[in-house]
Amino acid sequence: MTDENSHIPEPLDRIQQNVLAKGERRLLNWICPRLPMWVTPDRLTGFGVFGAFVILVGYALSGLSFHWMWLSIAGYVFQWFGDSLDGSIARWRKIERPRFGYFIDHSVDGLVILLIMAGMGMSPYVRMDAALFATAGYLLLSIHAYLAARVLGEFKLSYLNFGPTELRFVLIGLTLAMMVLGPDAGRTDARTSGFDWFVGAAAVVLNTLFIWQTLVTARRLDRIERPN
């Protein structure tokens, strides 16, 4: 998931307004000097991807028992740890590789969200089409952030005061609700549960945000480059 620790080759105006940003930064700054030297940025990135696979496995096995979703919750913690600290530890030790880090970080982000939402779609709680619709919205917003970084020099790291850490908390809360309420909660027909409606609504919000942000950015660029 895109985080405040992402790197790009050129200086950018980083726009980050998510609720937990300041507290998370203080926590990461406390952790960095306490990590042993063998914990490298590349290993942290790999650990974050491992966390995403753990999430997928927990969801995929939840049809056998809802207790498997505790594995998914642990996976979210692993994924946060790796994804949030890989860039932080590189900067702390002054071993940044801006182009390599930017490319790998955002390539991994796409894979991670696919693993998480595909795992959710494999569970008996959320339909795969709803999960993939939400995945498409997240990836479209990511594409917008990367394009805006190129054409405006601004890297937007949060939307509606939500960033990747807030999203993880929402997904953990959704997972706990699945465990407590069961797969039939809010079911409106044989194929659609309340969790499908929740994920589908989130997908609509994400895709609408992409369309809105695209229009806003296009208008800004038009004003900047319109011939006199």
C-alpha positions in Angstrom: 0.0 0.0 0.0 1.3 3.6 -0.9 2.8 5.1 2.2 4.6 8.3 3.3 7.9 6.4 3.0 7.8 6.3 -0.8 10.7 7.8 -2.8 10.9 9.5 -6.1 13.9 10.9 -8.1 12.8 14.5 -8.2 11.8 16.7 -5.2 8.0 16.8 -4.8 5.4 18.6 -2.8 4.2 15.7 -0.7 0.5 16.2 0.3 -0.4 14.1 3.3 -3.4 14.9 5.4 -4.4 11.5 6.8 -5.5 11.4 10.4 -2.8 9.2 11.8 0.2 10.6 9.9 1.9 12.5 12.8 1.5 9.8 15.4 2.7 7.1 13.0 5.7 9.2 12.1 6.7 9.5 15.7 6.3 5.8 16.2 8.4 5.0 13.1 11.1 7.4 14.2 11.2 5.6 17.6 11.5 2.2 15.9 14.2 3.0 13.4 17.2 3.4 15.7 16.2 0.2 17.6 16.3 -2.1 14.5 19.4 -4.3 14.1 21.6 -3.7 11.1 20.5 -7.0 9.4 17.0 -5.5 9.1 17.5 -3.8 5.7 15.1 -1.8 3.6 14.9 -4.7 1.0 14.1 -7.2 3.7 11.4 -5.0 5.1 9.9 -4.7 1.7 9.9 -8.4 1.3 8.4 -8.8 4.8 5.6 -6.5 3.8 4.8 -8.7 0.8 4.9 -11.7 3.0 2.3 -10.1 5.2 0.0 -9.7 2.2 0.4 -13.4 1.4 -0.5 -14.2 5.0 -3.6 -12.0 4.7 -4.6 -13.9 1.6 -4.2 -17.3 3.2 -6.2 -16.3 6.2 -9.1 -15.1 4.1 -8.9 -18.1 1.7 -9.1 -20.6 4.6 -11.9 -18.7 6.5 -14.4 -21.0 4.8 -13.1 -23.8 7.0 -13.3 -21.7 10.2 -13.6 -18.0 10.9 -10.6 -18.4 13.3 -8.3 -18.4 10.3 -9.0 -14.7 9.9 -6.9 -14.1 13.0 -4.1 -15.0 10.6 -5.2 -12.2 8.2 -5.2 -9.7 11.1 -1.6 -10.7 11.9 -0.8 -10.3 8.2 -2.0 -6.7 8.3 0.4 -6.0 11.2 3.3 -7.6 9.3 2.4 -5.7 6.1 2.3 -2.4 7.9 5.6 -3.0 9.6 7.4 -3.9 6.3 5.7 -1.3 4.2 6.0 1.6 6.6 9.6 1.0 7.7 11.4 0.2 4.5 11.7 3.8 3.4 12.0 5.1 6.9 15.0 2.9 7.7 16.7 3.8 4.5 16.4 7.5 5.2 17.5 7.0 8.9 20.7 5.2 7.8 21.2 7.6 4.8 21.2 4.7 2.3 18.4 5.9 0.1 18.1 4.6 -3.5 15.4 7.0 -4.8 14.7 5.6 -8.2 15.0 1.9 -7.2 13.0 2.5 -4.0 10.2 4.4 -5.9 9.9 1.8 -8.6 9.9 -1.2 -6.2 7.7 0.4 -3.6 4.9 1.2 -5.9 5.2 -2.0 -7.9 4.8 -3.9 -4.7 1.9 -1.7 -3.7 -0.1 -3.0 -6.6 0.7 -6.6 -5.9 -0.2 -6.2 -2.2 -3.6 -4.7 -2.8 -4.4 -7.4 -5.3 -3.4 -10.2 -2.8 -5.4 -8.7 0.0 -8.6 -8.2 -2.0 -8.3 -11.4 -3.9 -8.0 -13.2 -0.6 -11.1 -11.4 0.6 -12.9 -12.5 -2.6 -11.9 -16.1 -1.9 -13.6 -16.0 1.5 -17.3 -16.8 2.0 -17.9 -13.2 3.1 -17.2 -11.1 0.0 -17.9 -11.8 -3.6 -14.9 -11.7 -5.9 -16.4 -9.2 -8.3 -17.0 -6.7 -5.4 -13.5 -7.3 -4.2 -11.9 -6.7 -7.6 -14.1 -3.6 -8.2 -12.6 -2.1 -5.1 -9.1 -3.2 -6.2 -9.6 -1.4 -9.5 -10.6 1.8 -7.7 -7.6 1.7 -5.4 -5.3 1.1 -8.4 -6.9 3.9 -10.4 -6.3 6.3 -7.5 -2.7 5.1 -7.3 -2.3 5.8 -11.1 -3.6 9.3 -10.5 -1.1 9.9 -7.7 1.8 8.8 -10.0 0.6 10.9 -12.9 0.1 14.0 -10.8 3.6 13.6 -9.4 4.9 13.7 -13.0 2.8 16.6 -14.3 2.3 18.8 -11.2 5.2 17.9 -9.0 2.8 16.9 -6.2 2.6 13.5 -4.6 -0.8 13.0 -3.0 -0.5 10.4 -0.2 -4.0 10.6 1.2 -7.6 11.2 0.2 -10.5 12.3 2.4 -8.0 12.3 5.4 -7.4 8.6 4.7 -4.1 7.0 3.9 -2.8 3.5 3.9 -2.6 3.1 7.6 -6.2 4.2 8.1 -7.2 1.8 5.3 -5.5 -1.1 7.2 -7.5 -0.2 10.3 -10.7 -0.2 8.3 -9.9 -3.6 6.8 -9.0 -5.0 10.2 -12.3 -3.7 11.6 -14.2 -5.3 8.6 -12.4 -8.6 9.3 -13.4 -8.5 12.9 -17.0 -7.8 11.9 -16.9 -10.8 9.6 -15.8 -13.0 12.5 -18.5 -11.7 14.8 -21.4 -11.5 12.4 -20.7 -14.4 10.1 -21.0 -14.6 6.3 -24.8 -14.2 6.2 -24.9 -10.8 8.0 -27.1 -8.3 6.1 -27.8 -10.8 3.3 -30.2 -9.4 0.7 -30.3 -12.4 -1.6 -28.6 -15.8 -2.1 -25.4 -14.1 -3.5 -25.1 -10.8 -1.8 -24.3 -10.1 1.9 -23.9 -6.9 3.9 -20.1 -7.2 3.5 -20.6 -7.2 -0.3 -22.5 -4.0 0.0 -19.8 -2.4 2.2 -17.0 -3.4 -0.2 -19.0 -2.3 -3.2 -19.8 1.0 -1.6 -16.1 1.5 -0.9 -15.4 0.6 -4.5 -17.8 3.3 -5.7 -16.2 5.9 -3.5 -12.7 5.0 -4.8 -13.7 5.1 -8.5 -15.6 8.3 -8.0 -12.6 9.9 -6.3 -10.5 8.9 -9.2 -12.9 10.5 -11.7 -13.2 13.7 -9.6 -9.4 14.0 -9.0 -8.8 13.5 -12.7 -11.2 16.3 -13.6 -9.7 18.6 -11.0 -6.1 18.0 -12.2 -7.1 18.4 -15.9 -8.6 21.8 -15.1 -5.5 22.9 -13.3 -3.3 21.8 -16.2 -5.6 23.4 -18.7 -5.3 26.7 -16.8 -1.5 26.4 -16.6 -0.9 25.5 -20.3 -3.8 27.2 -22.1 -2.5 29.5 -24.8 -2.9 33.2 -24.2 
